[in-house]
Amino acid sequence: MRRSITGTAVGNFMEWYDFGVYAYLATVIATVFFPGNGSGAANIVGTFGILAASFVVRPLGGAVLGPLGDRIGRKRVLTLTITIMAIATTTTGLLPGYSDHGFWGGVGVWAVILLLITRLLQGFSTGGEYVGAMTYVDEHAPDRKRGMMGGFLPTGTLTGYVVGAVLVTGLTAGLSDSAMQSWGWRIPFLIGAPMGLIALYMRLRLEETPAYESLKADERVSEKGAAHQLRRTIIDQWPQVLVCIGLVLTFNVTNYMLSGYLPTYLSDIVGVPQTDALVIVTVVLLILALVVVFVARLSDRFGRKPIMWTGCGLLIVVSVPAVALMGADAGYFVVFLGVLLVGLMLLCLNSTEPSVLPALFPTSVRYGALAIAYNISVSAFGGTTPLIASGLISLTGNTLVPAYILIAAGIVGAVSVYFTPESANRRLPGATPTVATEKEARYVAKVGTIEDPDAPGTGVTETEPPDE
């Protein structure tokens, strides 16, 4: 279990380290890769537009890599995604700029095209990465500890953000603007090469999940044709797919608003210096990384849905006050409180997402159905959040636009949570109970449930009669 968690979390670390670095360097990238002498509104929108384009290709990655994971296994696909991801991140740091910035010299519009290609490659691999990690950990985790085990995945995600932010903040503070535009911005991306080698080594040491290995021959989609797999993955699962899309929308809009757009919002709209804005968001992300496993563990005890309800309620009620605090011109501490409130909304969602989403689908199509639903939602609503927010503010001049976007996400989330089955202390669909101790194993063998042996009556996980 420890190897499974570290081997998957390291990929999440790399994925969101790359995204965080790109977002934190948005103003520098806008200057290096686009025409003109500054990071004006048009260049910023163009920078976020390329980021949004990388999310457009994510459904393609999910549609290819997810079903592939159901056919050839979770481990093989996770090894492939980390390899593509490392190549894309490292290559970004080697690209030439638009004009005379950097040691390559300028290549004009080709700079934008090359940047777009690396981001598309990154988006394709990401389409199978996080959903694969969720599937892999959940299929290893004991039923009564699945929430806590899944909570280590957002820890890797948030740590990636934090490390990327600390590195960019240090470079921004220590280098001149000309040095950052020439070579400083490349360093965070080039670090992706050694990171990728370490992550690949850890992925190669993983074992296939017990749930996948225990599938009977007639249950494996690899034994059927592509048309059969499509029907089993999408058509037969359409209610769960819709619920998944709604939950992912709520989580990712909040996630990308906090980590992808607020650094730019604080800098360009509120007027906080860029380095200070990065520090504020980084501190909030660090706090979330320290407590997310604890909240995930609470979901094993009290259920996933109460925590998700709390997050959606905060989005609906607290978003406007949170954004208003950021722009209140009352000092950094008040700005920090506003960002922290958004972080608390996110905490209720990212602590439960890894244990809720895979439980929506049966083992035979879990990776594919989750990858397709997850990436459609992220592409349409998550990765476009910074672009939409910056575009609407430029169009309307209303600085509360981020709050209205968060409120809409909260409403969608509340409806989705209503239709989400409770997954705490329940076996995964299509799998037999998974236990953590010999004592639990004896109990399951005797009564067919995974309820607490020391507190009978609390369990709700029952095996199918033929498997008891």
For each residue, the residues with C-beta under 8 A, 3 or more apart:
1: 4 5 140 141 149
2: 5 6
3: 6 7 202 205 206 207
4: 1 7 8 136 137 140 206 207
5: 1 2 8 9 137 149 152 153
6: 2 3 9 10 202
7: 3 4 10 11 78 202 203 205 206
8: 4 5 11 12 78 132 133 136 137 153 156 206
9: 5 6 12 13 133 152 153 155 156
10: 6 7 13 14 156 198 199 202 203
11: 7 8 14 15 78 81 82 85 129 133 156 199 203
12: 8 9 15 16 129 130 133 153 154 156 157 160
13: 9 10 16 17 156 157 159 160 163 195 199
14: 10 11 17 18 82 85 86 89 160 192 195 196 199
15: 11 12 18 19 85 126 129 130 157 160
16: 12 13 19 20 156 157 158 160 161 164 259
17: 13 14 20 21 160 161 163 164 192 195
18: 14 15 21 22 85 88 89 92 122 160 164 189 192
19: 15 16 22 23 51 160 161 259 260
20: 16 17 23 24 160 161 164 165 259
21: 17 18 24 25 164 167 168 188 189
22: 18 19 25 26 29 51 92 119
23: 19 20 26 51 259 260 261 263 264 386
24: 20 21 164 165 168 169 263 278
25: 21 22 28 29 168 185 188
26: 22 23 29 30 39 44 47 48 263 264
27: 30 31 39 44 264 267 274
28: 25 31 32 39 180 181 184 185
29: 22 25 26 32 33 47 115 185
30: 26 27 33 34 39 40 43 44 46 47
31: 27 28 34 36 37 38 39 43 101 181
32: 28 29 97 98 101 102 111 181 185
33: 29 30 47 95 97 98 111 112 115
34: 30 31 42 43 46 47 98 112
35: 98 99
36: 31 40 43
37: 31
38: 31 43
39: 26 27 28 30 31 43 44
40: 30 36 43 44
41: 44 45 390 394
42: 34 45 46
43: 30 31 34 36 38 39 40 46 47
44: 26 27 30 39 40 41 47 48 264 268 390
45: 41 42 48 49 387 390 391 394
46: 30 34 42 43 49 50 112
47: 26 29 30 33 34 43 44 50 51
48: 26 44 45 51 52 386 387 390
49: 45 46 52 53 387
50: 46 47 53 54 112 115 116 119
51: 19 22 23 47 48 54 55 119 260 383 386 387
52: 48 49 55 56 383 384 386 387
53: 49 50 56 57 116 119 120 123
54: 50 51 57 58 119 120 122 123 126 383
55: 51 52 58 123 378 379 382 383 384
56: 52 53 59 123 379 383
57: 53 54 60 61 120 123 124 127 379
58: 54 55 61 62 123 124 126 127 375 378 379 383
59: 56 62 63 127 372 375 376 379
60: 57 63 64 124 127
61: 57 58 64 65 123 124 125 126 127 128 371 375
62: 58 59 65 66 127 128 131 371 372 374 375 376
63: 59 60 66 67 127 371 372 375
64: 60 61 67 68 124 127 128
65: 61 62 68 69 77 80 81 125 127 128 132 371
66: 62 63 69 70 127 128 131 132 367 368 369 370 371 372 375
67: 63 64 70 71 221 229 233 367 368 371 372
68: 64 65 71 72 77 128 368
69: 65 66 72 73 74 76 77 78 128 132 135 367 368 371
70: 66 67 221 222 229 233 364 365 366 367 368
71: 67 68 220 221 222 229
72: 68 69 76 77 222
73: 69 76 77 208 212
74: 69 77 78 132 135 136 139 208 209 212 367
75: 78 79 136 203 206 207 208 209
76: 69 72 73 79 80
77: 65 68 69 72 73 74 80 81 128 132 367
78: 7 8 11 69 74 75 81 82 128 129 132 133 136 203 206
79: 75 76 82 83 200 203 204
80: 65 76 77 83 84 125 128
81: 11 65 77 78 84 85 125 126 128 129 132
82: 11 14 78 79 85 86 125 129 196 199 200 203
83: 79 80 86 87 196 200
84: 80 81 87 88 121 122 124 125
85: 11 14 15 18 81 82 88 89 122 125 126 129 192 196
86: 14 82 83 89 90 192 193 195 196 197 199 200
87: 83 84 90 91 121 196
88: 18 84 85 91 92 118 119 121 122 125
89: 14 18 85 86 92 93 122 189 192 195 196
90: 86 87 93 94 189 190 192 193 196
91: 87 88 94 95 118 121
92: 18 22 88 89 95 115 118 119 122 189 192
93: 89 90 186 187 188 189 190 192
94: 90 91 186 190
95: 33 91 92 104 111 114 115 118
96: 102 104 105 106 107 110 111 114
97: 32 33 100 101 102 104 106 107 111 181
98: 32 33 34 35 101 106 107 108 109 111 112
99: 35 106 108
100: 97 105 106
101: 31 32 97 98 106 181 182
102: 32 96 97 105 181 182 183 186
103: 182 183
104: 95 96 97 107
105: 96 100 102
106: 96 97 98 99 100 101 111
107: 96 97 98 104 110 111 114
108: 98 99 111
109: 98 112 113
110: 96 107 113 114
111: 32 33 95 96 97 98 106 107 108 114 115
112: 33 34 46 50 98 109 115 116
113: 109 110 116 117
114: 95 96 107 110 111 117 118
115: 29 33 50 92 95 111 112 118 119
116: 50 53 112 113 119 120
117: 113 114 120 121
118: 88 91 92 95 114 115 121 122
119: 22 50 51 53 54 88 92 115 116 122 123
120: 53 54 57 116 117 123 124
121: 84 87 88 91 117 118 124 125
122: 18 54 84 85 88 89 92 118 119 125 126
123: 53 54 55 56 57 58 61 119 120 126 127 383
124: 57 58 60 61 64 84 120 121 127
125: 61 65 80 81 82 84 85 88 121 122 128 129
126: 15 54 58 61 81 85 122 123 129 130
127: 57 58 59 60 61 62 63 64 65 66 123 124 131 371 375
128: 61 62 64 65 66 68 69 77 78 80 81 125 131 132 371
129: 11 12 15 78 81 82 85 125 126 132 133
130: 12 15 126 133 134 153 157 374
131: 62 66 127 128 134 135 357 367 370 371 374 375
132: 8 65 66 69 74 77 78 81 128 129 135 136 367 371
133: 8 9 11 12 78 129 130 136 137 153 354
134: 130 131 137 138 150 153 353 354 357 358 370
135: 69 74 131 132 138 139 209 358 366 367 370
136: 4 8 74 75 78 132 133 139 140 206 209
137: 4 5 8 133 134 140 141 149 150 152 153 354
138: 134 135 141 146 149 150 354 355 358 359 428
139: 74 135 136 209 210 211 212 358 363 366 428 431
140: 1 4 136 137 149 209 210 434
141: 1 137 138 145 146 149 150 355 434
142: 145 146 149 434 435 436 440
143: 146 425 426 427 428 433 434 435 450 461
144: 300 425 435 436 440 450 452
145: 141 142 148 149 300 436
146: 138 141 142 143 149 150 300 355 359 423 424
147: 150 151 296 297 298 299 300 304 351 352 355 424
148: 145 151 152 293 296 297 300
149: 1 5 137 138 140 141 142 145 146 152 355
150: 134 137 138 141 146 147 153 296 353 354 355
151: 147 148 154 155 292 293 294 295 296 297 351 354 355
152: 5 9 137 148 149 155 156 293
153: 5 8 9 12 130 133 134 137 150 156 157 354
154: 12 151 157 158 288 289 292 296 350 351 353 354
155: 9 151 152 158 159 289 292 293
156: 8 9 10 11 12 13 16 152 153 159 160
157: 12 13 15 16 130 153 154 160 161 350
158: 16 154 155 161 162 285 286 288 289 292 350
159: 13 155 156 162 163 289
160: 12 13 14 15 16 17 18 19 20 156 157 163 164
161: 16 17 19 20 157 158 164 165 259 282 285
162: 158 159 165 166 282 285 286 289
163: 13 17 159 160 166 167
164: 16 17 18 20 21 24 160 161 167 168 188
165: 20 24 161 162 168 169 263 278 281 282 285
166: 162 163 169 170 282
167: 21 163 164 170 171 187 188 191
168: 21 24 25 164 165 171 172 188 278
169: 24 165 166 172 173 275 278 279 282
170: 166 167 173 174
171: 167 168 174 175 180 184 185 187 188
172: 168 169 175 180 274 275 278
173: 169 170 275
174: 170 171
175: 171 172 179 180 184
176: 179 180
177: 180 181
178: 181 182
179: 175 176 182 183 184
180: 28 171 172 175 176 177 184 185
181: 28 31 32 97 101 102 177 178 184 185
182: 101 102 103 178 179
183: 102 103 179 186 187
184: 28 171 175 179 180 181 187
185: 25 28 29 32 171 180 181 188 189
186: 93 94 102 183 189 190
187: 93 167 171 183 184 190 191
188: 21 25 93 164 167 168 171 185 191
189: 18 21 89 90 92 93 185 186 192
190: 90 93 94 186 187 193
191: 167 187 188 194 195
192: 14 17 18 85 86 89 90 92 93 189 195 196
193: 86 90 190 196 197
194: 191 197 198
195: 13 14 17 86 89 191 192 198 199
196: 14 82 83 85 86 87 89 90 192 193 199 200
197: 86 193 194 200 201
198: 10 194 195 201 202
199: 10 11 13 14 82 86 195 196 202 203
200: 79 82 83 86 196 197 203 204
201: 197 198 204 205
202: 3 6 7 10 198 199 205 206
203: 7 10 11 75 78 79 82 199 200 206
204: 79 200 201
205: 3 7 201 202
206: 3 4 7 8 75 78 136 202 203
207: 3 4 75
208: 73 74 75 212 213
209: 74 75 135 136 139 140 212 213
210: 139 140 213 214 434
211: 139 214 215 363 428 430 431 434
212: 73 74 139 208 209 215 363
213: 208 209 210
214: 210 211 431 432
215: 211 212 219 220 363 364
216: 219 220
217: 220 223
218: 223
219: 215 216 363 364 430
220: 71 215 216 217 223 224 364
221: 67 70 71 224 228 229 232 233 364 365 368
222: 70 71 72
223: 217 218 220
224: 220 221 228 229 232
225: 228 229
226: 229 230
227: 230 231
228: 221 224 225 231 232
229: 67 70 71 221 224 225 226 232 233 365 368
230: 226 227 233 234 235
231: 227 228 234 235 236
232: 221 224 228 229 235 236 237 364 365
233: 67 70 221 229 230 236 237 365 368 369 372
234: 230 231 237 238 241 369 372
235: 230 231 232 238
236: 231 232 233 365
237: 232 233 234 240 241 361 365 369
238: 234 235 241 242
239: 242 243 419
240: 237 243 244 360 361 369 373
241: 234 237 238 244 245 369 372 373
242: 238 239 245 246
243: 239 240 246 247 360 416 419 420
244: 240 241 247 248 357 360 369 370 373 374 377
245: 241 242 248 249 373 376 377
246: 242 243 249 250 377 412 413 415 416
247: 243 244 250 251 308 353 356 357 413 416 417 420
248: 244 245 251 252 353 357 373 374 377 378 381 382
249: 245 246 252 253 377 380 381 382 409 412 413 416
250: 246 247 253 254 311 312 315 349 409 410 412 413 416
251: 247 248 254 255 346 349 350 353 382 413
252: 248 249 255 256 377 378 381 382 383 385
253: 249 250 256 257 381 382 385 405 406 408 409
254: 250 251 257 258 311 315 342 345 346 349 406 409
255: 251 252 258 259 260 346 349 350 382
256: 252 253 259 260 261 382 383 385 386
257: 253 254 260 261 262 342 385 386 389 402 405 406
258: 254 255 261 262 281 284 285 339 342 343 346
259: 16 19 20 23 161 255 256 262 263 281 285
260: 19 23 51 255 256 257 385 386
261: 23 256 257 258 264 265 385 386 389 390 402
262: 257 258 259 265 266 277 281 326 339 342 402
263: 23 24 26 165 259 266 267 274 277 278 281
264: 23 26 27 44 261 267 268 277 386 390
265: 261 262 268 269 270 326 389 402
266: 262 263 269 270 272 276 277 280 281 326 335 339
267: 27 263 264 270 271 272 273 274 277
268: 44 264 265
269: 265 266 327 393 399
270: 265 266 267 277 326 327 335 399
271: 267
272: 266 267 276 277 280 332 335
273: 267 276 277
274: 27 172 263 267 277 278
275: 169 172 173 278 279
276: 266 272 273 279 280 332
277: 262 263 264 266 267 270 272 273 274 280 281
278: 24 165 168 169 172 263 274 275 281 282
279: 169 275 276 282 283
280: 266 272 276 277 283 284 332 335 336 339
281: 165 258 259 262 263 266 277 278 284 285 339
282: 161 162 165 166 169 278 279 285 286
283: 279 280 286 287 336
284: 258 280 281 287 288 336 339 340 342 343
285: 158 161 162 165 258 259 281 282 288 289 343
286: 158 162 282 283 289 290
287: 283 284 290 291 340 343
288: 154 158 284 285 291 292 343 346 347 350
289: 154 155 158 159 162 285 286 292
290: 286 287
291: 287 288 294 295 347
292: 151 154 155 158 288 289 295 296 347 350 351
293: 148 151 152 155 296 297 351
294: 151 291 297 298
295: 151 291 292 298 299 307 347 348 351
296: 147 148 150 151 154 292 293 299 300 351 352 354 355
297: 147 148 151 293 294 300 301
298: 147 294 295 301 302 307
299: 147 295 296 302 303 304 307 351 352 355 424
300: 144 145 146 147 148 296 297 424 425
301: 297 298 424
302: 298 299 306 307 424
303: 299 306 307 422 424
304: 147 299 307 308 352 355 356 420 422 423 424
305: 308 309 417 420 422
306: 302 303 309 310
307: 295 298 299 302 303 304 310 311 348 351 352
308: 247 304 305 311 312 348 349 352 356 413 417 420
309: 305 306 312 313 414 417
310: 306 307 313 314 348
311: 250 254 307 308 314 315 345 346 347 348 349 410 413
312: 250 308 309 315 316 348 410 411 413 414 417
313: 309 310 316 317 410 414
314: 310 311 317 318 319 341 344 345 348 410
315: 250 254 311 312 318 319 345 406 407 409 410 413
316: 312 313 319 407 410 411 414
317: 313 314
318: 314 315 321 322 341 345
319: 314 315 316 322 323 342 345 402 403 404 406 407 410
320: 323 324 400 403 407
321: 318 324 325 338 341
322: 318 319 325 326 338 339 341 342 403
323: 319 320 326 327 338 399 400 402 403 406
324: 320 321 327 328 338 400 403
325: 321 322 328 330 334 335 337 338 341
326: 262 265 266 270 322 323 334 335 338 339
327: 269 270 323 324 399
328: 324 325 334 335 338
329:
330: 325 334 335
331: 334 335
332: 272 276 280 335 336
333: 336 337
334: 325 326 328 330 331 337 338
335: 266 270 272 280 325 326 328 330 331 332 338 339
336: 280 283 284 332 333 339 340
337: 325 333 334 340 341
338: 321 322 323 324 325 326 328 334 335 341 342
339: 258 262 266 280 281 284 322 326 335 336 342 343
340: 284 287 336 337 343 344
341: 314 318 321 322 325 337 338 344 345
342: 254 257 258 262 284 319 322 338 339 345 346 406
343: 258 284 285 287 288 339 340 346 347
344: 314 340 341 347 348
345: 254 311 314 315 318 319 341 342 348 349 406 410
346: 251 254 255 258 288 311 342 343 349 350
347: 288 291 292 295 311 343 344 350 351
348: 295 307 308 310 311 312 314 344 345 351 352
349: 250 251 254 255 308 311 345 346 352 353 413
350: 154 157 158 251 255 288 292 346 347 353
351: 147 151 154 292 293 295 296 299 307 347 348
352: 147 296 299 304 307 308 348 349 355 356
353: 134 150 154 247 248 251 349 350 356 357
354: 133 134 137 138 150 151 153 154 296 357 358
355: 138 141 146 147 149 150 151 296 299 304 352 358 359 423 424
356: 247 304 308 352 353 359 360 420 423
357: 131 134 244 247 248 353 354 360 370 374
358: 134 135 138 139 354 355 361 366 370 428
359: 138 146 355 356 421 423 426 428 429
360: 240 243 244 356 357 369 370 420 421 429
361: 237 240 358 365 366 369 370 429
362: 365 366 429 430
363: 139 211 212 215 219 366 428 429 430 431
364: 70 215 219 220 221 232 430
365: 70 221 229 232 233 236 237 361 362 368 369
366: 70 135 139 358 361 362 363 369 370 428 430
367: 66 67 69 70 74 77 131 132 135 370 371
368: 66 67 68 69 70 221 229 233 365 371 372
369: 66 233 234 237 240 241 244 360 361 365 366 372 373
370: 66 131 134 135 244 357 358 360 361 366 367 373 374
371: 61 62 63 65 66 67 69 127 128 131 132 367 368 374 375
372: 59 62 63 66 67 233 234 241 368 369 375 376
373: 240 241 244 245 248 369 370 376 377
374: 62 130 131 244 248 357 370 371 377 378
375: 58 59 61 62 63 66 127 131 371 372 378 379
376: 59 62 245 372 373 379 380
377: 244 245 246 248 249 252 373 374 380 381 382
378: 55 58 248 252 374 375 381 382 383
379: 55 56 57 58 59 375 376 382 383 384
380: 249 376 377 384
381: 248 249 252 253 377 378 384 385 409
382: 55 248 249 251 252 253 255 256 377 378 379 385
383: 51 52 54 55 56 58 123 252 256 378 379
384: 52 55 379 380 381 387 388
385: 252 253 256 257 260 261 381 382 388 389 405
386: 23 48 51 52 256 257 260 261 264 389 390
387: 45 48 49 51 52 384 390 391
388: 384 385 391 392 405
389: 257 261 265 385 386 392 393 401 402 405
390: 41 44 45 48 261 264 386 387 393 394
391: 45 387 388 394 395
392: 388 389 395 396 398 401
393: 269 389 390 396 397 398 399 401
394: 41 45 390 391 397
395: 391 392
396: 392 393 401
397: 393 394
398: 392 393 401
399: 269 270 323 327 393
400: 320 323 324 403 404
401: 389 392 393 396 398 404 405
402: 257 261 262 265 319 323 389 405 406
403: 319 320 322 323 324 400 406 407
404: 319 400 401 407 408
405: 253 257 385 388 389 401 402 408 409
406: 253 254 257 315 319 323 342 345 402 403 409 410
407: 315 316 319 320 403 404 410 411
408: 253 404 405 411 412
409: 249 250 253 254 315 381 405 406 412 413
410: 250 311 312 313 314 315 316 319 345 406 407 413 414
411: 312 316 407 408 414 415
412: 246 249 250 408 409 415 416
413: 246 247 249 250 251 308 311 312 315 349 409 410 416 417
414: 309 312 313 316 410 411 417 418
415: 246 411 412 418 419
416: 243 246 247 249 250 412 413 419 420
417: 247 305 308 309 312 413 414 420
418: 414 415
419: 239 243 415 416
420: 243 247 304 305 308 356 360 416 417
421: 359 360
422: 303 304 305 426
423: 146 304 355 356 359 426
424: 146 147 299 300 301 302 303 304 355
425: 143 144 300 450 451 458 459 460 461
426: 143 359 422 423 450 460 461
427: 143 431 432 433 434 450 461 463
428: 138 139 143 211 358 359 363 366 431 434
429: 359 360 361 362 363
430: 211 219 362 363 364 366
431: 139 211 214 363 427 428 434
432: 214 427 463 467
433: 143 427 444 449 450 461 463
434: 140 141 142 143 210 211 427 428 431 450
435: 142 143 144 440 441 444 450
436: 142 144 145 440
437: 440 441
438: 441 442
439: 442 443 453
440: 142 144 435 436 437 443 444 450 453
441: 435 437 438 444 445
442: 438 439 445 446 453
443: 439 440 446 447 449 450 451 453
444: 433 435 440 441 447 448 449 450 463
445: 441 442
446: 442 443
447: 443 444 451
448: 444 462 463 468
449: 433 443 444 459 460 461 462 463
450: 143 144 425 426 427 433 434 435 440 443 444 459 461
451: 425 443 447 455 456 457 458 459 460 461
452: 144 455 456 458 459
453: 439 440 442 443 456
454:
455: 451 452 458
456: 451 452 453 459
457: 451
458: 425 451 452 455
459: 425 449 450 451 452 456
460: 425 426 449 451
461: 143 425 426 427 433 449 450 451
462: 448 449
463: 427 432 433 444 448 449 467 468
464: 467 468
465: 468
466:
467: 432 463 464
468: 448 463 464 465
